């Protein structure tokens, strides 16, 4: 049985590989329906919380995960929300690691 995205580990990109497009991108994006693919370039999702403190706690957990995985998202923190944007800078587009990181971020959310 194949591993889920959340069970995989982000692989550092050194460039020289093409960004995901078309069916490969479509297949991964369907595994993360809460994330929006923007212009086949990046994925984004906004998480909402009842207050600033809980949003900040989430952002701190995302930061710790990003350090552990070596894959760092753009994070916008505001009162009651955190917007996360992912893409792989070395290829100026999306790789499997972006979707792995997104799945791991989803797993940080309380059930």
C-alpha positions in Angstrom: 0.0 0.0 0.0 1.5 3.4 -1.0 2.3 6.0 1.7 -0.1 8.9 2.1 1.3 12.3 1.4 1.5 13.1 5.1 3.6 10.0 5.7 6.2 11.0 3.2 9.2 13.3 3.8 10.0 16.4 1.9 12.9 16.0 -0.5 15.2 19.1 -0.8 15.1 20.3 -4.4 18.3 21.3 -6.0 16.7 22.5 -9.2 17.1 21.0 -12.7 13.7 19.2 -12.4 10.5 20.5 -14.1 7.7 21.8 -12.0 4.5 19.6 -11.9 2.0 20.3 -14.6 -1.2 18.8 -16.1 -2.1 15.3 -14.9 0.7 15.0 -12.4 -0.4 18.2 -10.7 -4.0 17.3 -11.0 -3.4 13.9 -9.3 -1.7 15.4 -6.3 -4.1 18.4 -5.9 -7.1 16.0 -5.7 -5.5 14.5 -2.6 -5.7 17.9 -0.8 -9.1 19.3 -1.7 -8.8 22.2 0.9 -5.8 23.6 -0.9 -6.1 25.9 -3.9 -3.8 25.5 -6.9 -3.0 29.0 -8.2 -1.8 29.3 -11.9 -0.1 25.8 -11.7 2.6 27.7 -9.7 1.7 27.5 -5.9 -0.9 26.2 -3.5 -2.6 28.1 -0.8 -4.9 27.5 2.1 -6.3 29.8 4.9 -6.9 28.3 8.3 -9.3 30.0 10.7 -9.2 30.1 14.5 -11.3 31.7 17.2 -8.6 34.1 18.3 -5.1 35.3 17.7 -3.4 33.1 20.2 -4.6 29.9 18.6 -3.6 31.1 15.1 -0.2 32.0 16.5 0.2 28.6 18.1 -0.7 27.0 14.8 1.9 29.1 12.9 4.5 28.2 15.5 3.8 24.5 14.9 3.9 25.0 11.1 7.3 26.7 11.6 8.7 23.8 13.6 7.4 21.4 11.0 9.0 23.5 8.2 12.4 23.4 10.0 12.1 19.6 10.5 11.2 19.0 6.8 13.5 21.6 5.4 10.6 23.0 3.3 9.5 26.5 4.3 6.1 28.0 3.4 5.1 31.7 3.2 2.9 32.3 6.2 0.6 35.3 6.8 -0.6 35.5 10.4 -3.6 37.7 11.3 -6.2 37.8 14.0 -8.0 34.4 13.8 -6.4 33.2 10.6 -3.2 31.9 9.1 -2.7 31.8 5.3 -0.1 29.3 4.1 1.4 29.4 0.6 3.7 26.7 -0.8 5.9 26.3 -3.9 9.4 25.2 -4.7 11.5 28.2 -5.4 14.3 26.3 -7.2 11.8 25.2 -10.0 9.6 28.3 -9.7 6.6 26.0 -9.4 5.2 23.0 -7.6 6.9 19.7 -6.7 5.6 16.7 -4.8 7.3 18.1 -1.6 4.9 21.1 -1.7 2.0 18.7 -1.5 3.7 16.6 1.2 4.2 19.7 3.3 0.6 20.7 2.8 -0.6 17.3 3.9 1.6 17.5 7.0 0.3 21.0 7.8 -3.3 19.7 7.5 -2.4 17.0 10.0 -1.5 19.8 12.5 -5.1 21.0 12.6 -7.1 19.6 15.5 -9.7 17.1 14.4 
